[in-house]
């Protein structure tokens, strides 16, 4: 093979490698977005329930005031749990002790069930 042929082969492999790297990077970005949505969904749900409970109590002269504090506790617990999970996931990723599949399955188990 001529030098120019080798150059073309190397260039093609380089382009294919860069394409694969770019696709992997895009896929990782999408996975991160999904993880963030899962982590935040429980907070949004609990805050919506708190808002609905407050509105209901206002309309019914605060017949069951303790229900509002229970819903507030749920929202606070979701925020704390979210924060702790993010710290744990970041720590595990940095240490290299887990895979993205493990993280995804753990998030689903703990936040959706």
Secondary structure as UniProt FT lines:
FT   HELIX           3..59
FT   TURN            60..64
FT   HELIX           65..95
FT   HELIX           100..112
//
